[in-house]
Amino acid sequence: MAERLQKILARAGYGSRRQIEDWIRAGRISVNGSPAELGLSVGAEDTIKIDGRPVAVAVALSQPIPRTILYHKPVGELTTRADPQGRPTVFDTLPSLKTARWIAVGRLDLNTDGLLLLTTDGELANRLMHPSSEIEREYAVRVLGTVSPEVLERLLEGVELEDGRAAFSTLRDAGGSGANHWYHVTLKEGRNREVRRLWESQGVKVSRLMRVRFGPIGLPRELRPGRHRALTRPEVVALYRAAGLAPPRVSPSSRAAGGKSASGKRAKTPYPPQRRREKR
């Protein structure tokens, strides 16, 4: 049965649908020896290549059960597949895959640590990252000095950045001592360095930034930096539903393994908030 090229490749984990559409426009994908076009449908008899390398069409069409993992990214790692300077990347220590590839759901910059989701399901990655989905991201932010109530209000009401207006959806006071103070903030988009730029627009210096939640998935306290684990079945279901997708089927081995989270509730996150300020 023929399906659209970008849908098949995204489902097989070669990239998000948006990535694959960009590759098609750039001429990186060919079908039967000719440059692919957006909207082209392909089947098992077609020969697909990405950058001249053959794609396992039968595997891509077989709808393999996707995998999604939660990774605790440490400071000092890049969210990229390769770095010209040879710096470590988040992909260096992930489980190897034979017929798919890991897709990072969004990015965390070099000096930001915390929760990073990676999946072999390109459609899931695309839905989670697309601004129209409005998936909430939560960050723990440590700042230097005292922040006035007026500044906090402006960060909730919105300020102008170089790429448009931005604001936190929520802002929570999480306490602190001495020169450092913690806040928890949420956003429903993932613009480049947006959390840092919002604070910096008010003259506030961020000394540490950590993502502690993406949608319904929280960063477990017990997951140390540099470690990863598979999502539990309840977490998978919650994540797919948040993206507006039907959860994937469960293989017999996965069903036997169980893997149920404690009461199926959102995981607790570091530095729990104390007071909450909502956008009015």
C-alpha positions as CSV (number, residue, x, y, z in Angstrom):
1,M,0.0,0.0,0.0
2,A,1.4,3.4,-1.1
3,E,1.8,6.2,1.5
4,R,3.3,9.6,1.4
5,L,7.1,9.6,1.4
6,Q,7.6,12.0,4.3
7,K,5.1,10.2,6.5
8,I,6.8,6.8,5.9
9,L,10.3,8.1,6.6
10,A,9.1,10.0,9.7
11,R,7.4,7.0,11.1
12,A,10.5,4.9,10.6
13,G,12.5,7.4,12.6
14,Y,14.7,8.9,9.9
15,G,13.7,12.4,11.1
16,S,10.7,14.5,12.0
17,R,8.2,15.2,9.1
18,R,9.4,18.8,8.9
19,Q,13.0,17.6,8.7
20,I,12.2,15.2,5.9
21,E,10.2,17.9,4.0
22,D,13.3,20.1,4.2
23,W,15.5,17.3,2.9
24,I,13.1,16.8,0.0
25,R,13.2,20.5,-0.9
26,A,17.0,20.4,-0.7
27,G,17.2,17.4,-3.1
28,R,18.7,15.1,-0.5
29,I,16.1,12.3,-1.1
30,S,15.6,10.4,-4.4
31,V,12.9,7.9,-5.4
32,N,13.8,5.4,-8.2
33,G,16.7,7.6,-9.2
34,S,14.9,10.9,-9.5
35,P,14.7,13.7,-6.9
36,A,11.7,13.3,-4.6
37,E,8.9,15.8,-4.5
38,L,6.6,16.8,-1.6
39,G,3.5,14.7,-1.5
40,L,4.9,11.8,-3.5
41,S,3.5,8.4,-2.5
42,V,5.8,5.4,-2.4
43,G,5.4,1.6,-1.9
44,A,7.4,-1.5,-1.3
45,E,8.6,-1.7,-4.9
46,D,10.2,1.8,-4.9
47,T,13.9,2.5,-4.2
48,I,14.4,5.4,-1.8
49,K,17.7,7.0,-1.0
50,I,18.8,9.7,1.5
51,D,22.0,11.4,0.5
52,G,22.7,8.4,-1.8
53,R,22.2,5.8,0.9
54,P,19.4,3.2,0.4
55,V,16.4,3.2,2.8
56,A,15.0,-0.1,4.0
57,V,11.6,0.5,2.4
58,A,10.1,-2.8,3.7
59,V,11.1,-1.9,7.3
60,A,9.8,1.7,6.9
61,L,6.4,0.4,5.6
62,S,6.1,-2.3,8.3
63,Q,5.3,0.3,10.9
64,P,7.8,-0.9,13.6
65,I,6.8,-0.3,17.2
66,P,8.5,3.1,18.0
67,R,10.7,3.6,21.0
68,T,10.9,6.7,23.2
69,I,13.4,7.3,26.0
70,L,14.0,9.9,28.6
71,Y,17.5,11.2,28.9
72,H,19.0,13.4,31.7
73,K,21.3,15.6,29.6
74,P,24.3,17.0,31.6
75,V,25.8,20.4,31.1
76,G,28.6,20.2,28.4
77,E,26.8,18.0,25.9
78,L,25.4,19.3,22.6
79,T,22.0,18.3,21.2
80,T,23.5,17.5,17.7
81,R,24.7,14.4,16.0
82,A,28.2,15.6,15.3
83,D,30.3,18.6,16.4
84,P,33.2,19.9,14.2
85,Q,35.1,20.7,17.5
86,G,34.7,17.1,18.7
87,R,32.7,18.0,21.8
88,P,30.4,15.3,23.3
89,T,26.8,15.0,22.1
90,V,23.7,13.5,23.6
91,F,23.8,10.8,20.9
92,D,27.2,9.4,22.0
93,T,25.9,7.1,24.7
94,L,22.3,6.2,23.5
95,P,21.3,2.7,22.6
96,S,22.3,1.7,19.1
97,L,19.5,1.2,16.5
98,K,19.7,-1.0,13.4
99,T,16.8,0.3,11.3
100,A,15.9,3.6,12.8
101,R,17.5,6.6,14.4
102,W,16.9,8.7,17.5
103,I,15.2,12.1,17.1
104,A,15.7,14.6,19.8
105,V,12.4,16.3,20.8
106,G,13.7,19.9,20.8
107,R,17.1,21.0,22.0
108,L,18.9,22.0,25.2
109,D,21.9,24.3,24.8
110,L,25.4,23.4,25.9
111,N,25.0,25.0,29.4
112,T,21.5,23.7,30.1
113,D,20.9,20.3,31.7
114,G,17.8,18.3,32.4
115,L,15.1,16.3,30.6
116,L,15.5,15.5,26.9
117,L,13.1,13.2,25.1
118,L,14.3,11.1,22.2
119,T,12.1,8.9,20.0
120,T,12.2,6.8,16.8
121,D,8.8,8.1,15.9
122,G,9.2,11.1,13.6
123,E,5.5,12.0,13.6
124,L,5.5,12.1,17.4
125,A,8.6,14.3,17.4
126,N,7.0,16.7,14.9
127,R,3.8,17.0,16.8
128,L,5.6,17.6,20.1
129,M,7.8,20.3,18.7
130,H,5.3,22.1,16.5
131,P,4.2,25.4,18.1
132,S,0.5,24.7,17.3
133,S,0.6,21.8,19.8
134,E,1.4,24.2,22.7
135,I,3.1,21.4,24.7
136,E,4.2,22.9,28.0
137,R,7.9,22.9,29.0
138,E,8.9,23.5,32.6
139,Y,12.3,24.8,33.7
140,A,14.0,25.3,37.0
141,V,15.9,28.5,36.9
142,R,18.6,29.8,39.3
143,V,19.2,33.5,39.1
144,L,21.6,35.8,40.9
145,G,20.3,38.6,43.1
146,T,16.8,39.8,44.0
147,V,14.1,40.0,41.3
148,S,11.4,42.7,41.9
149,P,7.7,41.9,41.6
150,E,7.5,44.3,38.7
151,V,10.0,42.3,36.7
152,L,8.2,39.1,37.5
153,E,4.9,40.7,36.2
154,R,6.6,41.8,33.0
155,L,7.9,38.3,32.4
156,L,4.3,37.0,32.7
157,E,2.7,39.8,30.6
158,G,5.3,39.6,27.8
159,V,8.4,41.4,26.6
160,E,9.8,42.1,23.1
161,L,12.7,39.9,22.0
162,E,14.6,40.1,18.8
163,D,12.4,37.3,17.3
164,G,9.1,38.6,18.6
165,R,7.1,38.9,21.8
166,A,7.5,36.2,24.5
167,A,6.3,35.5,28.0
168,F,6.2,32.8,30.6
169,S,2.9,31.0,30.9
170,T,3.5,30.5,34.6
171,L,6.2,31.6,37.1
172,R,6.8,30.0,40.5
173,D,9.0,31.1,43.4
174,A,11.0,28.1,44.5
175,G,13.0,29.8,47.2
176,G,16.7,30.0,47.7
177,S,19.4,31.4,50.0
178,G,22.2,33.9,49.7
179,A,22.8,35.4,46.3
180,N,20.9,32.6,44.5
181,H,17.2,32.2,44.0
182,W,15.2,29.5,42.2
183,Y,12.1,29.9,40.1
184,H,10.1,27.5,38.0
185,V,8.8,28.8,34.7
186,T,6.8,27.3,31.9
187,L,6.6,28.0,28.2
188,K,4.4,26.5,25.4
189,E,7.0,26.9,22.7
190,G,10.6,26.1,22.1
191,R,12.4,29.1,20.6
192,N,16.2,29.2,20.8
193,R,17.5,30.1,24.3
194,E,14.1,31.6,25.1
195,V,14.1,31.1,28.8
196,R,17.6,32.7,29.2
197,R,16.7,35.6,26.8
198,L,13.6,36.4,28.7
199,W,15.4,36.8,32.0
200,E,18.3,38.6,30.3
201,S,15.9,41.1,28.8
202,Q,15.2,42.3,32.4
203,G,18.9,42.5,33.4
204,V,18.7,39.2,35.4
205,K,21.6,36.8,35.1
206,V,20.7,33.1,34.9
207,S,23.4,31.0,36.8
208,R,21.7,27.6,36.1
209,L,19.0,26.3,33.9
210,M,17.4,22.9,34.0
211,R,14.4,21.5,32.1
212,V,12.4,19.4,34.6
213,R,9.3,18.6,32.5
214,F,8.1,18.2,28.9
215,G,4.4,17.9,28.6
216,P,3.2,15.1,30.9
217,I,6.7,13.7,31.4
218,G,8.7,14.8,34.4
219,L,12.4,14.3,35.1
220,P,12.7,11.6,37.8
221,R,14.8,12.4,40.8
222,E,16.7,9.1,40.6
223,L,17.8,9.5,37.0
224,R,21.4,10.8,37.2
225,P,22.9,13.1,34.5
226,G,24.1,11.2,31.5
227,R,21.7,8.3,32.1
228,H,18.5,7.4,30.2
229,R,15.6,5.0,30.6
230,A,12.6,3.9,28.4
231,L,9.3,5.6,29.1
232,T,6.8,3.4,30.9
233,R,3.6,2.4,29.1
234,P,1.5,5.0,31.0
235,E,4.1,7.7,30.1
236,V,4.0,6.6,26.4
237,V,0.2,6.8,26.4
238,A,0.2,10.2,28.1
239,L,2.8,11.6,25.7
240,Y,1.0,10.4,22.5
241,R,-2.3,11.8,23.8
242,A,-0.7,15.1,24.6
243,A,0.5,15.2,20.9
244,G,-2.9,14.3,19.6
245,L,-1.8,10.9,18.4
246,A,-3.0,7.4,19.1
247,P,-0.6,5.5,21.3
248,P,1.4,2.7,19.5
249,R,0.5,-0.9,20.0
250,V,2.4,-2.9,22.6
251,S,4.7,-5.8,21.7
252,P,4.1,-9.0,23.7
253,S,7.6,-8.7,25.3
254,S,6.8,-5.1,26.4
255,R,3.5,-6.2,27.8
256,A,5.2,-9.0,29.8
257,A,7.8,-6.6,31.1
258,G,5.2,-4.4,32.7
259,G,7.0,-1.2,33.5
260,K,4.3,0.7,35.3
261,S,5.1,4.0,36.9
262,A,4.2,4.7,40.5
263,S,0.4,5.3,40.4
264,G,0.9,6.6,36.8
265,K,1.3,10.1,38.2
266,R,3.7,12.8,36.9
267,A,7.2,12.3,38.2
268,K,8.4,14.7,41.0
269,T,10.9,17.2,39.8
270,P,13.9,18.7,41.6
271,Y,13.6,22.0,43.5
272,P,9.8,21.8,44.1
273,P,8.0,25.1,43.7
274,Q,6.7,27.0,46.8
275,R,4.6,29.8,45.4
276,R,2.9,30.1,42.0
277,R,2.3,33.2,39.9
278,E,-0.1,32.8,37.0
279,K,-0.4,34.9,33.9
280,R,-3.5,37.1,34.3
